[in-house]
Amino acid sequence: MKEIENIKGFAPDTVAAVREAQARQRAASRNDRRRSHKLWIAGGHRPPLQLKGPTSHTFCGKPLQEKFCLAAFLCIWFAISSFAGTSDVADAAMNKNAAAVRALIQQKANVNAPQADGTTALHWAARWDDLDMAAVLIQAGANSQAANRTGATPMFLAAVNGSATMIESLLKAGADPNAAVLSHGETALMMAARTGKLDAVQVLVSHGAGVQEKENLRGTDALMWAAEQGHSGVVKFLLDNGADVDAQSKIIRPVRRNGLGFARPSPDGKPNGEPMGALTPLLFAAREGSIETVRVLVAAGAKVNKTSVDGSGPLLVAVQNGHYEIARFLLDRGADPNQANTKGWTPLYLAVSNRDALTTAVPPPASDGALDFIKLLLDRGANPNRRIQVHTEVHQANNSLWLKEDGATPLLRAALCGDLTVVQLLLARGADPSIPTFDQTTPLMVASGVGWAEGFTFQYSEDETLELVKLLLDFGAGINSANEDGLTALHGAAYKGANKVVELLVSRGADLTARDKGKDYGFGVTSFRMTPLNWAEGVPIGMSSAIRHDETVKLIARLMEERGIPVEYHGTFTGRKFTDAPIIEEPR
């Protein structure tokens, strides 16, 4: 390398920037071990391993082998040493030092020499969107398709920036518009579409970029990337240039998602997890809430009832994410109001679930859009008695608690959070208050407190809950019906500490002596069976600690005494398995 100090016209800081690189190369070429070691250590490297000499027995047992070992290590050392300083151009570009880049090029430095992760100077020029630096590098022979360790190319960085001019420069330098710019086959068009920069997308398409190309990890294309980001202008352009409006992403099976090469078995022997994928551009847009993009896609012929692999259609996805304007639009364009996914979730059920204070605010906004949309769904023929098959995402966190949502109707879901307004609406539209979950839990039970868990479940107000319970009783709900665990509405009210509900239920004939089925530990052993009074004393459920409601205990005890019923206390429990009451053995 010619000494830069002997070249006129360079600023002092440029000279300083290059001088260190020259020093490293001189040290390596002379095999100046002391100087080279200092440079390596300063750069955070371990110095090369030193040999003791040709007669040493450190590595080999015979003199000939010793000489061979020495020669091999010297070759390795010279190779490593000669590498020191070869990424100087990339380092200068990384630091936005255009003067140093030009100086190094004039000194015949290798413009394609990469940094440790494979990043070249042209990568950095594209990253900084420095057109002048890129032009200088390209003129000096920079590889426009060089990839770093992750597979990223200069074109990737230009596309991420949405820089039409940089993309144009790279294409003229020989970059392939359809080449993968990342390790999973992502193309520059996908990256540009994601930015929403229409001019960048237009440049790529005009140079032959394939609009239907898909990356190989999830099987998505540029149209999906643009739709997911809500770039309606780019979506329209891609559709006008041959993009498939109903293209679907790849279906990912549980085996692949687990990353194990086999599907982990669940308790029922089936693979753990469900397939995912087969999303259309319309599903992406409906999920993210871009009404303009949805309009463009539907106008281009997107099928409004086409589903993903789990049966979720655009309407369901829009409702699930609270995008009611999109949901209305889709209904007006023919979306099926009763279309359910493979878990049985319907637009009506999810709209009711969205009204829960858990998923909005406490209390929910006066006009959150869900109530009006629920009315619209019912007007369009939504079935108020359709049962879900599997619990929703809202209850996955507390599915280990004592409410099994599977089999619930929209009415039961509204009753769970004390949503009197929606319960009244559903009953008026034909909802059946007697339909239970699969484990026989009824709307009256959840309204009273079965399924209540501190920190997981919320209600609108105690007064609304009381009115809701009255309403369900007036509609004929069975007051002493029990679920598979033997729990009644009175058990729930006692556990929750809802004194007004307790009094109402007892006044309507609730059984104060009703006992649950206890805890079955196998081998014919169960815990004692508890009454509503015992539940008021406190029972831990799942992750919730036992909460004793003293006033409720006193109330139920008084009601029992007034009716001549023996009062049996058992204390607050630290768990169903360990209690201060004797464990009794009963035939299974």
Secondary structure as UniProt FT lines:
FT   HELIX           4..6
FT   TURN            8..9
FT   HELIX           12..30
FT   HELIX           33..42
FT   TURN            43..44
FT   TURN            54..55
FT   HELIX           63..83
FT   TURN            84..87
FT   HELIX           88..94
FT   TURN            95..96
FT   HELIX           98..106
FT   TURN            107..108
FT   TURN            111..112
FT   TURN            116..117
FT   HELIX           121..127
FT   TURN            128..129
FT   HELIX           131..139
FT   TURN            140..141
FT   TURN            144..145
FT   TURN            149..150
FT   HELIX           154..161
FT   HELIX           164..172
FT   TURN            173..174
FT   TURN            177..178
FT   TURN            183..184
FT   HELIX           188..195
FT   HELIX           198..206
FT   TURN            207..208
FT   TURN            211..212
FT   TURN            216..218
FT   HELIX           222..229
FT   HELIX           232..240
FT   TURN            241..242
FT   TURN            245..246
FT   STRAND          251..252
FT   HELIX           254..258
FT   TURN            267..268
FT   STRAND          276..277
FT   HELIX           281..288
FT   HELIX           291..299
FT   TURN            300..301
FT   TURN            304..305
FT   TURN            309..310
FT   HELIX           314..320
FT   TURN            321..322
FT   HELIX           324..332
FT   TURN            333..334
FT   TURN            337..338
FT   TURN            342..343
FT   HELIX           347..354
FT   TURN            357..359
FT   TURN            366..367
FT   HELIX           370..379
FT   TURN            380..381
FT   TURN            384..385
FT   HELIX           393..395
FT   TURN            396..400
FT   TURN            406..407
FT   HELIX           410..416
FT   TURN            417..418
FT   HELIX           420..428
FT   TURN            429..430
FT   TURN            433..434
FT   TURN            438..439
FT   HELIX           443..448
FT   TURN            449..451
FT   TURN            454..456
FT   HELIX           462..474
FT   TURN            475..476
FT   TURN            479..480
FT   TURN            484..485
FT   HELIX           489..496
FT   HELIX           499..507
FT   TURN            508..509
FT   TURN            512..513
FT   TURN            523..524
FT   STRAND          525..526
FT   HELIX           532..536
FT   TURN            542..543
FT   HELIX           550..562
FT   TURN            563..564
FT   STRAND          584..585
//
